[in-house]
Amino acid sequence: MWKQFEPEEARWYHWNLNGAEVYLRREGDEWRTALRSVLAQEVTPSADGPKPDRAPRDLPEYSAVGAGRQIVLHPYFYEKPYYINFRDKIRLMPETETRLDLALPPVLRLELAGGLELTRFTPFLFPEAWSGEDTMYGFLCVSLPVPSPPSDFTGGSSFIHGEIIFRNQTKTILDIDRLILYTDSLSIYEKEGDLRCETTVVDTNGSGELKINFRPGMPDGYEAITAARKNGMGNIIIRRSADLIKNIAGR
């Protein structure tokens, strides 16, 4: 799904993205697209494409002009942070750790060679959340429940999969019910259509402060397709996450 390909002239192609859809047709330098987003609860357990198909029905079509013959559907992280809500509170006993699977919804771009963007597409419509001390000071996030349906998929997935490791290195019980995750330090890797990112590690020290780090390195057999932005957001991740997650039993 994430490889460059050269579509035939005047023929429609279709990506099925777990219920969301992308249609594409090229005529010379004109590229026509049709896009369908779905709500989080409408996600389905399959993804594939691009495949030749009939013209889209009941979808508005968009046109862009760009020289080139090859195109790719390219996944990115949201620029907004992900506000992760754990449906079941995580309770860590002293000096223990646990691991959770993560499936992050992407932002997708249809790109010509050289990264020229034809269109940008948000396939999955998750609600937003406001995080801050009040309505004046804070920031918008993409609100994501965990576990989300894609974590149970056995078919193809257009979500970006990863893992969170929580480690409690204190003598106190630690309760966690939410987490803010910036993805600026994460790259996206691909293998046979599967998307993955680095592992996130959440630690707490003796004072109860939480620190978020990422384990570097490409997963075995994968190749990097989207590089991390690396714009210095690491300190913000640590500070804001620590502000939000202070529910430590017995404090």
N, C-alpha and C positions, 0 to 999 in steps of 0.2 A: 504493500500500500504506500510505502514511503520512498520508493525508488523513482528516479526520473524515467519517463517513457515518452515516446513520440506518437501522439494520436493520429489516426488516419484523418485525412481531409473530410470535412462535412459529415462526421460521424459522432454521435453522442456516446459519452462514457459515463459510468456511474460508480461511485463509492458508496457502499453501505457502511455506516459508522455507528454501529450499535443503536440503530434507530434513526440517527441523523443521516442526512444524505447530501452528496455533492454530485452535480451533473456538469459535464464539460463538453464543449464542441468547438473545433477550430475550423475557420474558413479563411485561408491566407493568414494575415496578421491579426484578424479579429477573433477574439476568444469570447465565447458565450458561456455563462455559468448560471446554474440554478441551485439554490441552497435551502435546506430544511433543517432547522434546529429542533431539538426535543427537550421537554422538561426532564428533570432528574429522574422522576418516577416512571418515565416512559422509555428508559434505556432498555435495550434488548441485548441478549447474549451472543451477538455475532457481528463480525466486521470483515469486509473484504473489498476488493476492487484495486485498480479501475477495471471495469468490464464494459464491452460494448452493450448498449441498451437503447431502448426507444426514447424518444423525446420526453422530458418531464411533463407531468400533468399537474395542473392547479398550482404551479409554482411560478413566481415572477422570474423573468430572465434578466441577466445583467450582461453588459458588453464592455470589453476592454480591448485596447489595441496594443500589441507588443510584438516586436520582431523576434522570431525564434520558432523552433519546431519541437523542442523537448520541454516538458513541464513536470513539476513534482508537487505533491501535496506534503507540506512541511509542518511538523508539529513544534509548538513553542509552549512555554509556561505563560500563565497570566502575568501581566505586570503588577497586578494587585497581589497582596499576600493571600494565602489560603488560611481561612479560619476553620480549624478542624475541631468538630464537636464529636466527642466519644459518646456514643449512645449508652454504653455501659462504662461507668467510671472505672478508671484503672487504679487499683490499689496495690501499691508495692510495699511489701514488708522490708524491714531493714536489711541492707546488704544483699538485695536481690535485683534481678533484671527480667524484662519481658520484651518480646518482639511482636510487632503488628505489621500486617501487610497494608500497603497504601496504594490507592488508585487515584491519581490526580487528573482532572479533566484538562484537556489542552485547548489552546487557541491554534487554529490551523490557517495556513496561508497557501494559496496556489501561486507558485513561483516559476518564472522562466529561468534559463541559465543565468548565473551571476547573481541570483537572489532577487531579481526584479519582481515585485509583488503585483499580481493581477487582482487579487481579492483576499480579504481577511474574513475569517469565519469562526464563530463560537458555536460549536455543535451542540453543547449541553448547557441548558439554562438553569444554573444553580442560583439560589437567592444570595443577596449580599448581606453583610453584617457590618455594623459600625463598632469599632473598637477604640476606646479612649476614655479619658477621665470624665468628659462631658460632651455636649453636642458641639462645642467650639474646637476642642482639641482632640484629634484622633485621626482615623483613617478608615477607608472602606476596604473590606476584604471579600473574597469569594467564600461563602459559607458552605462547608463540605461535611456531611455526616460520615462517621466511620464506625462500623464498617459500612461502606457504600455498596450498592449492588454489584459493581464490576469486580469486587474482590472475590466473588464466587463464580465468575465466568469460567466456563470450560472451553468456549469457542474463542474466535479472534476478538481482540480488544483494541480500541483506539485511545484508551486511557494510558497515562504514563504511570507505570508500576514501580514501586519502591518499597522500602522497609524502614520502620522506625524502631529503634532500640531505646527503651527507657531503663536507666540504671539508678538505683537508689543506694548511694554509698554512705548513708547516714545511719544512725541508730533509731531513727524516727519513721513511723509509717507515712508514706507519701500517697496522697490522692490526687489524681489528674483527671479533669473532665474536658479540657479544651487546650488548644495549642495554636499559636500563630506561626505559620511557616512561610518565610521568604525563600524564594527559589533562585535568587541571583547567583548563588554559588553552586547550582546544580546544572549538570549537562544532561542531554537526552541521548540515549544509546538505542540502537535498533538491531534486532536479529530475527530474520524470517517474519517480519511484520510486527514483532513484539517490541514495545517501547519500555525502557527502564531508565531510572536515574540512580544517583548515588544513595547510599544508606544514610539516614539521619540518626544521630545519636544525641539523646537528651540525658544530661547528667545533673545531679544535684550534689552540692558539697555540704560541709558541716553547718553552714549558716543558712541552709535552705534555699539558696539561690540556684536557679536553673541555668544551664548553659547548653546551647545547641551547637553541635559540630557535624561535619559531613565527612564520611569516610571516602577519601579520593580513590580513583581507580576505575577503569572500565571493566564491566562484567565480562567473564570469559566468553569468547565467541561473538561478542557484540562489536559494533563500530559506532563511533560518535557521529551524530548527524546534526545536533544543535549544541553549540558551545555555551557554557555558562557566561553570564554577563559580567560577573566579577567587578561590580561597581561599589564595593566597600560597604555592603549592607550587613556584614556579619555582626558588628557591634549592636546594631538596631535589633537584629534577631534576638540576641541574648537579652538586651534590656527589656524589650517589649514583652517577650515571652515570660521573663521573670516577673514582670508586673502583673501579668494576667494569671499566672499559675502560682498561687500562694496558699492553696488549700492543703496544708500539711497538718495531719491529725496530731493533736496534742500540743500545738504551739501555744 
